[in-house]
Amino acid sequence: GLHTSQAHTNQENESQARESVLPISGTAPLQKDPWQRCAWKLPVPFEARLPLQFPPRSAAQGKTIIPNIVHFVFGYTTDPSPFTFVNFMAVASALAVLRPEVVMLHCLQEPTGFFWELLRPHVLLVQGRAVTSIFGNPVDDYAHRADIVRLEVLLQHGGVYMDVDVLTLRPLGPLLGAEVAMGMEGKDGEVGLCNAVILAAPNATFLRLWYDHYRTFDRSQWNYHSVILPRKLAKLHPEHITQLPYNTFHWPLWDDAGMRRMFGSFNYTYASNRAVHVWNHGLQQSQFRDFSMLWCFECHSTLVSMMRAYVPDPLFSVVMPCFNQKQYIQEALRSVAAQSFPSWEIIVVDDGSPDNCGAIAQAYGDEIGMTQGRVRRLTVLTMKQNRGLAESRNVGIREARGVWICALDADDRIGPNYFAEAARVMSKQADLDLIYSDQQFFGSSNWIWRVPEFSTGIATVGGPLPVMSLYTRRVGKIVGGYSSALPWGNEDYDFWLKLLEVGVKYHKLTGEHVFYRSKKQSMMKTGAPYVKEEHAMMRTRHVSLYHPAKLLRDHRLVMGMATQTSHRLLYLQTKATVSTMDKAYGRFWLALSLMHRGHLKAALREFQAVERVEELAWQPALYVALCTCQLKGRADSAPLLAELAVKHPQLKRTQEFHRYNTNCRASVAWPSPAPRLDTAGSGAGDRRVASALGGVA
């Protein structure tokens, strides 16, 4: 049972010699459901629906001496490496097909990227040995280091070693009864025995012989010790190893013909393969180097069609809050349903809307089949009370299953290839956390927004990203989602600044893939008269991104906030859905207003209440000192200002701080704020703010 019959091998050789290679684009007929196009069923049923679930793990069955443990080696390059789609499939297929007792990933540096995040709960991460030499011979290439590590791991634990570009197709079954088993590379082993797949018992004799021959290791001989040497040793010691036919693991080969069989042909059926070595290095040098998840739905080849089972589903979660948008929501839903990359879900959040837009979305989803089939594509959540845009998005994100989030408002839409282009990019750059594109306005404007680079020097000055930009759920969780602190919206701009603070790897797609509806009346236009003061408030939430001198000028803008703005901030203080942290920012901004209007005792109480909020940094402490100076005199405030100067030297060097310090010494009032934006009388409003925050000074 360990060898394929010679007759079957010859028959398959003849079949392969006759095979015709189809064009890269494929010619198989398309079906209505993209998941069923060119469908080739895997030997064992597995679909990467999220969250990932694998069959129960099991020990090796029958008479075996090789334990059912799977090993991978990764991360021996100089920089941390992201797990790609190919790497993801290698580990996921081993988990699904082999049902191992444990999968061990031996690495110097933990992998990065969202594919790794999906697999992390299912894999035992093992700190690998830093190999620099063997038997006194220097080892400086990461591939040679990995060659040595895999032998050491198998000598210690035994089990199945696989490269992270080997896709498992069938259980190994009786092969686990051998002491060591390896597959030939090339017909009749003309290249050697490939070490990309090794089955071995612990402390196997053949592995000890092989490892001992590394005494002659020469780094200039690229594949001698990894491929050529084991073939020579197998001929000398056939009793210690089972040599498997070339088409067990390593066929098709890494050459041009092999790449065409794997990525451009439907004629090779993998009937004898227990696994297939994708030869990732060769793939990157071939005409198929642009391979991505998108190909799995484009009918390129038998193998690529089988890979569809490993496309995470849903990969994208579209979160769509709606409030009085029933006339637009079907258009937004259609733009998602029309995506050429079909791995998505929509979560509609009806934010207590009086027009029942959630029910309209549900009916439309039922009509076009979003709620039927292999994966439910539409979920509608209905809020009993209005929570606001930011919190509605957060509610939808908490229900999301996808890896990537797209916050799509119910009156906007996305282009049909948005997810496809994103999937193409992230298949190669799996450590991305943010993907965006230019934005096309429609409705009352047809302007195209050429979105600039998302870097600190540009984004902090030039503005936000389109709200429909894609980001990983992981990084969204790190920054705490969208904030309800700001009185006039801008929660998306604030969110992008939070991503800048934590640092994300980003990519801009070519072309316009997101479409923003321009209307005469909108949230953005309602808040337009107050945009300067709100942007000033927003910047105080991101102390690490702005110079203290800029923030001190922003404080003066906030001091002169409009009465309408202070009323909205007070309203947010009463909402149960607004977080304690967001309320702390609101108290700080209102305290600045109180301070300017002369309610010093009330302002001091509020500054002291938020002084220890770490995210506000030095800001409340400065005004505690200034209020203390005005209320109690220089003697009480001087130590506070001196302490601030020591802790925050950048602050000390600003002209504003120097002026405040000087004025405090001379008991002179601080400079007046920027001109106020509202013209209505504010005396009653000032007293209302002070009273709501604890009384008038």
N, C-alpha and C positions, 0 to 999 in steps of 0.2 A: 503493500500500500504506500510505500514511501516514494516510489518512482512512477511517473507516467509511462504507459506502455509505448514502446518504440513505434508501433503501428500508428497509434493515435498522434504521436509527435510528427511523424512523416506526413500524415494526412493534413495536419494543421499547417505544416511548413508549405505544402502545396497550395493550400487555401490562401495563405498570406502572400505567396508569390503572385497569385492571380488578382489580389485585391486592387481595386481602383480607389484612388484617393479623391474624395469630394472637395469642392472649393471650401475655403475657410468659412464662408458665410452659411453653408449648409443648404440643402434643398428639400429637407423633409417637410411634409405638409404641416401647416399650423392649425392648432385647435383653439377653441374659444378660451379655454382656461390655460393661461401661460404655464401653470405648473404641470400640465399634462402634455405640453408640446414635446415631441420626440422622447416620450417617457421610456426609460429603461429601468426596470425594477432591480434594485440591489438584491444580492443574494440573501440578505437579512433585512427585514423592514426597519428603517430608521429614518426619521425626519427631524431636522434640527428645529423643532418648534420650541419657542422660549416660554418658560425657562427650560433648559435642557434636562432631559430625563433619559437615563440609559438603563438597559436590562440589568437585572440583579447580577452582582458579581459572583463568580464561582471558581472553585478549584479545578485543576485539570481533571478530566474524566478518563476512566480506563487505566490501562497500564502505561504510566508515564514516569519519566525521571526528570523532565524539565518542568519547573513550577510555572503556573499560569500567572506570571508577573511580566509586565511590559515596561521596558525602559526606553527613554528618549534622552538624548544629550543636546543641550542648547545653551546659547549664551557664552560661547568661548571667544567671541570677538572682543575688540577693545571697548566698544560702546554698547550700552544696553540696546537690544534689538526687539522690534515689535514682532508679535506672532502674525504671520500673514494668513490669508485664506487657505493656502496650501498647507501650512503648518497646522492650522485649526482642523482641517479635514483629516490629517494624519492621526492626530490624537483622538479626535471624535470617532473616527472609523474603528480604531483599535478598541476603544471603550464599547462601542456598539456591537461589533462583530465578535471580538474575542472574549468579552465579559470577564476581564482579568480580575484577580483578587485585588490587585493594586496597580496603578500606573505611576511610575516614578519619573519625574523630570529632573535630570541631573544638570545643574547649571552653575556657572560662576555668578551670573547676574540674572535676576528674575526677568522674564520677558515682560514686554509692555504691550499696550493696545487692547482694544475692546474684544478681539477674538480670544486673547488670553484671559480676560476677565470672565468670559463665559465658561471657560474650562477650569478655571482655578479651583472651584469647589470640588472637582472630580479627580484632581491630580495631587499626588504627594510631591511637594517640592523638596529636592535634596541638594544641599550645598556640595558642588563638585570640587574635585581636587584641582588646584592650580598647577598644571603641568608645564614645566619649563625645560625639563631634560628627562632622559631615560637612559639608564646605564651610562651616564656621563655624556651622552650625545644631546646637543641642544635641540629643543623643539620650540619653534617660534611661530609656526603657522597654526591658526585656529582649527583647521581641518585635521591636521596631524595630532593635535592635542585631543580632539574629540575621538580620533581613532584609538588612542591609548586608553582614554577614560572608559569607553564602552567595553574593552577587554577586561579592565580592572573591575568594573561593575558586575559583569557576567561571572567572572571568577569568584566574586564574593557572594552574589545573590543567586546566580542562575536566572533563567527566564528567557524572554523574547526581547531582543534589541531591535529597534526600528529607527531609521532616519526620519526626520520630521518632514520628509517629502515622499513618504510611502503611504499609499492609500490601501487599507485592508479591505479585501473583498469577501473572503470566506474564512470560516474557522480553520485553525491549523490542525485540529484533530489528531490523526496518528503521527504527525510529525513530532509531536511532543514526546514520543516514545524513543527517539534517538538520543544519543549522548550529546552530539552536536549536529546541527543541520544548517547548510548554507546553499544558496542558489547560485547557479552559474551566471556569469555576465558574458553575453555573447553565446551563439550557438556552439555547443560542445565545449563551453568554457574557454573560448578562444581568447578572451580578455583576462579571465581569471575567475575567482570566487568573490562576489561582491559583498562587502561588509556592511551594506546598508540594511540588511536583515540577517540577524544571527540568532539561532535557537541553541541554547546550551544549558546543560546541567551545571550546578555549582562546581567550581574547581575541576572543570572538565580537562582531561589529558591533552586534547588537541589545543585548547586555549592556552594551557601552560607552555606547550611547545612553541606556539605562535608568539606568545608574549616574550619568551626567552630569546627568540630570534631578533627582537628589537635591540639586542646588543650591537647589531650591525646597522642600525638605523642611519639613513643618510637623507637629510631633509631635501636634497636636490632631486631625489627620485620620488616623484609625486605620489604614484599609486602602487609602488612596489610592495611595501609592507602591508598595505590595506587590501589589495586585490590580487596581485601576482603571487606573492609569497604564500598565502593560504592555499592557492591552487597547487603549488609545488609541494607543500607539506601534505596535502590530501593525497597526492599520488604516492608519496613515501609512506604515509600512515593511513591507508584507507579504512583500517579497522576502527579508527577513532572518530570518523566523520561520515555523515550521509550527504552526498552531493546531489542536490536537486536540479531537475531540468531547468534550462534557461528561462522557460516561460512560467515558472512558478512565482517568481517575484519581479524579475528584472527585464521583462519584455513587455512592450517594445523598448528598444534601446534609446540612448541619448543622442543618436545621430539625426540627420535631417529626416530620413525615412521614418525613424521611430517617433519623432515629434509629430510628423504628419499623421501617423497611425493614431496617436493619442489625442491630438487636438484638431484634426481635420478630416477624420474618416469615420464612417459608420460600418465598415466591413470587418474590422477586427472585433471579436465578441468577448474576449477575455475568458473563454470557456475553461482554460486550464489554470488561469491565474488565481492564486490565493491572495495575492496582493499585487499592486502595480507601483513601480518606482517611477515617480513623475520626473525625476532628474531635474530639480529646480534650477540648478546652474545652467544646464543645457537649455532649459526652457527660456531663461532670460537672454540667451544668445541667439535664439531662433526667431523665425518669422511670427511665432505665436507669443512673443514676449508681452503682449498687451492683454494676456489672459486675465479675466476678472470674474467676479460673481455674475456680472451681467451676461457673460457668455452662456451660462447655464440655462438661459431662457431663449437662446438664439439658434439652437440646433446646429452646433458645430461638429460634434462627434459623439460616438457612443460613450466614451469616458466622461466627457464634459456633461452630457445629459445625466449620467449617473450621479455626478457631483451635485446636481440640483438638490438632492436629499440633504446636503450639508449646508445649504444656504440658510442662515438663521431666519426664522419666520415667527413673528413679524420682526423685520430688521428696523423699520421706521415706525414710530408712533406719532401720528398727527393729533395734536391736542387742539381742539376747536371750541373755545368758549362762545356762547351766543346769548345775546340779549337784544331783543327787538330787531332781529336780522332775518326774519323768515323769508323776506323777498329775495335774499341773496344766498341763503345757506345751500340750496341745491346746486348752485353754480360752483360753490367751494367744494362740495362733496364730489361733484363730477370731475373736478380737476385732479382729485386724488385717485378716483376710480380709473382715470385715463392713463395712469402711470405705466410706462413701458416696463418698469421693474416692479414685479407684483408683490414683493414682500413688505407689506405695510398693514397697519390698522389705523382706524380713526376713533378717537374718543371725543364725543361731543358733550360739552358741559353746558346744560341749560341753566343759566345763572338766575333762576327765579324769573324768567322772562314772561311778561304778560301776553306775548303773542304765541306762546307754546311752540317756539322754534325747535325745541328738542323733539316733540312729537312729530313735527313735520320732517325732521331729519330721520327719525326712526322709520316713518312710512316710506320715505324715498329709499332708504337703505334696503328695506324689505323688497321694494319693487325691483331694484336692480341687482338683488342677490348678495348684498354685502353681509347679510346675517346668516347665510347658508354656506355649505361647502366645507372644505377641509379645515379652515381656520376662520373663526368669526372675525370679520373685518370691521364691524361697526359696533360700538358700545355707546349708549346714551345715558348720561348721568344727569339727574334733575335735582337742583338745589331748591330747598323750600324757601330760603331767603337769599336775596342778592348779596353776593360776597365781593363783588368787584372783579375786574379783569385779572389782576395778579393772582389772587387766591383761587379763582376758577382754573387758571392754568395749573397752579400747584396741585389742585384736586385731581385734574386729569392726568398729570404726570405721575402721581402716586398710583394711579390705576394702570399705567402704561406697562406693556410687556416688552416693547422694543428696546433696542440698544441705543438708537438715535431718536432724538426728539425734534419735531417740527411744530412750532407754535404758529398755527394758521388761524387767523381771525375769520369769522364766518362770512365776512363780506369781501375777502381777498381770494386769491387762487394761486396755484403753482403750475409751472409748465410741465408738459407730459414726460419730459426726459430728465426732470430734476433728480429723482431718486436713482435713475440709471447712471447718470454722470457721477453722482456722489458714490455709488457702489463701485464704479470703475476705479475711482481714485482711492477709496479706502481699502480696496483689495490689495493694493501695493503699499499704501501708507497707513497701516493699521493702527499707528499711534496717533492719528489725528483725533482731535477733540472738537473741531469746529470747521464747518464747510459752509461757504456762502457764495453768492453771485451778485451781479448787478441787478437792479430792480427796475421794472417797467411800471410806470403809473398808467392807470386807465380810468375811464369815467370822465370827470371834468378836466383831466390833464393827461397828456401823453408823454410827459417828460421821462427820460431815462436817467436814473441815478447811477452814476459810475462810482461804485463803492470803493473807497481807498483801501490801502493795506491795513490790516488789523494789527497795528503796532502801537506801543504806548505813546510815542511822539505824535502820531497822527490821530488815533482814536480818541485821545483825551481832549483834543482840540477840535478835530474835524467832524465829530459826531458819531452816531451809533451804526450798527449794522441793520439790514432788513430784519424785521421781526421773524420772518419765516426761515432765517438761517438755521442750519442743522447743528446740533451739539449732542454729545454723548450724555446719556442719563447719568453716568458716573460723575462727570464734572458738574452737571447741574445739581446733583446732590451735595457735592463738596461745597458749593457756594451758597447752598440753602434755598435754591429756587428763586422765584420772583418776590420782590418786596412790595408791601402795601404802604410803606412809610410816606411816599411822596404824594402831595395833595392833588396834583393834576395829571397823574399818569407817569409817563416816561419810565415805567418799570422795565421795559426792554432795554433802554439805554443804560439804566442802572445795572441790569443783569450783565450786559456786555462788559461794563467796567469791572465787575466782579471777576469775570473770566480773565481780564487783563491782569488783575492782581494775583491770581493763583498761577498764571502762566499756562497757556495752552498752545498746542501745535495746530496750525490752521492751514486751510487751502482755499483759494478762490477759484471757482469754476469759470470757464469761458462762456460769455453770453449772458442773456437775461433769463433766469429760470423762476423768478418770483414776481408776482404781479399785485400791486397795491391799488385798491380802489380809492380814487380821489373824489370826495363829496363836499358839497357846500357846507354841510354841518357834520362835524366829527368830534371825537374826544380831543384830538390833537388841536383842532381849531378853537375849541372851547377854552383850552388852557393856554392858547397863544399869548394873550395879554400878560400872563404871569410866568412866561418861559424863563426870563432871566433869573428871577428869584428862585424858581424851582431848580434850574440847573445849578445855581449856587448851593442850594440845599443838597443836591445830589453829589456835588463834588466833596462836601464835608463828610460824606459816607465813605470816601475813598482816599484817606489821608496819605497812603503810600504812593499814590499816583501824582499828587500835586504838591508844589512847593508851598511851605507855610505862608509866604507872602501872598500867594494867590488865594489861599484859604482865608486869610485875614480880610482880604478885600471882599471875598464871598460873604463873610460874616456881616459886613456892613450892608450888603444887598439884602440879606435875610432879615436884618434888623428893621429894614424899611418895607417889610412884606405888606401886601395889600390886605385889607380887612377880610376880603373873601377868602384869601389863602389861610389866614389864621382861623377862620371859622371851619374850613375843611380840615385843618389839622386837629382842631378840637373834636370834630366829629370822629376822626380816625382814632382818637384816644378812647372813645366809648365803644368801639367795635370789638366784639369778642374774638373775631377772626384775625385781627391784627396782632402780630407777635409782640412779646415784651420788648424785644430788641428794636423793632420798628417804632414802637411807642417811645422808646428812649430817645431815638433821633427826633421825633416830634416834640418831645419835651424840651430838648436842647434848642431847637429852632424857635419855639414859642418863648423860651427864656430869653433868647437874644432880643426878641421883640419887646418883651416886658422891660428888659434892661434899658433899651433905648427910650422907652416911653416913661421911664422914671420909677417904675415899680421895682425898686432895687431889692427889697427884702424877699418878695415873691420870686424874683429872678434868681437871687442867691440860693434860695431853697431848691429850685429846680436844677441849677447847675450842680449843686452838691449831691442831688439825688442821682445824677447820671455821671458824676465825676469818675467813678470807678468802672464805668463801661469801657472795656479795653478797646473796642472798635472806634470809639470817639477820640482815643489817644489824648493829646495834650489840650484839646479844644475846651472842654468844660473847666479844666483846672485854671486856664488863663483867666476866664471870666469870674471864677470864684475869687481869684486874687484881685481883679479889678473892682468887683462889687465890694469886696472886703475893704479895699482902699477907700472907696467912697463912703462906706458906712462907718468904718472903725478907724481909719487913718493909716498913714504910711507904716507905722510900727508893726501892724498886724499883717500887712500885705507884702512887705519887702521880702521876708523869708520865702513866701510862696513864689514870688517872681524869680528869686535867685535859684530856687530849686528847679523851676522850669527851665531856666537858662542853662543849667548844668545838664539836665536830662535831654534837652533838645537844642543842641548848638545851632542847627539850621534856623530854628525859630528865633534864637537870640540875635542872629545876624540880620534879621529883617528890619527895615526902617520902621514898620508899624510897631513891632515889639519895643524898639528903642523909644519910640514916641510915647507908647503907653507907659513904659517904665518911667520916663522923664515926667510925664504929666502926673503920674501917681505920686512921685516924690514931691511935686509942687502942688498936689491936691487940685489939679486942674481936670475938668471933665474930659472924657475921651472924644475923639472926633465924631462928628455927626455921621449918620449912615448915608448911603446913597439915597437920592430922592425917591419918595414913595410913588407907587404906580397908581393908587386909587385916589380919587378926589373927594370921596364922601367923608363926612365928619367921622372921626374915629374915637372920640373920647369914650362913648358908651361901649364901643367894641373893645377898647383897651381894658376897661374895667371888667368886662365879661371874661376876657381871656385870663386876667389876673385872678379873678374870683374862681374860675374853673380850675386853675392850677394851684389853688391853696390860699387865696386871699390877697388883697391889695396891701402893698407896703404902706 
